[in-house]
Amino acid sequence: MVIPLITSVPGASLVPYPSMLDVPYELVEHVSWLLYARRRELGTRWRRLGCVKQALLALAHLRKNETFTQVGAGFGVSAATAWRYVDETLDVLAAWALGLREALVGLGEGDFVIVDGTLIPTGRIAADEPYYSMKHRQHGMNVQVIARPDGTSPWLSRALPGRTHDLTAARAHGIVQACLTRGILVLADRAYQGAGATVRTPYYHHRIQPPHYQQFNRDHARLRAPGERAFAQLKSWRILRRARSSTNRISRTIQAVHTLLTCAYSG
């Protein structure tokens, strides 16, 4: 799918060029129908861009993390209009994101999921201390991810300040209790040690422990490997590689991206 995108050079004007947006057309069509339903609900009579072009603009911003000035110029609208289009699209998509209980429907005793945390990098802000992650050595937001054994992700948490420990975040979001209630086994890394319940983590100092400890850690790592696929799919949306928006808006962006990923899985 070819759409006009923009590049800029310091001291030069914006120059359009043809580019490809690496998302399936079915996804664009699905987002377009959601936007069409929103416009019908609001009774909107006219917009500068139709539903398909608005969907393309928003997906280009999320997929390539282009600024509103760049992506807006590519579609012949101002940066402010591009911001409004993207903001509306995020609202529409985020409304379809599954909650934790809904995401775990169909899972129960005998099933397992992979839980891990990731950091969405951000720039420095005025109250930067809560957002600085000592583990990653940068500012950002902590997001907890639940992945299935096939590498898909049924649920993403809201964003917490990057300083938040993974185990603290998992408890705050209710992941540990929800999985315990349903008897779902949780495979996690050492950051979740001490969670108890149905959470299983690798052994520490396994090289000086009995051989079966080492075998347990190998099996544990093998079963957790599909979780990396979920992270790769999440970060393929470059808006989550370096968020430029307010920290208050990142959770909604994550929910919108999760809806897009869910549509891609089901498609």
ABEGO torsion letter per residue (X at the ends): XBBBBBBBBBGBBBBBBBBBBBBBAAAAAAAAAAAAAAAAAAGBABBABBAAAAAAAAAAAAAAGBBAAAAAAAAGBBAAAAAAAAAAAAAAAAAABBBAAAAABGBBBGBBBBBBBBBBBBBBBABAAAABBAAAGBBEBBBBBBBBAAGBBABBBBBBBAABBAAAAAAAAGAAAAAAAAGBBBBBBAAABGAEEABBBBBBGAAABBAAAAAAAAAAAAAAAAAAAAAAAAAABAAAABBABBAAAAAAAAAAAAAAAAAAAAX
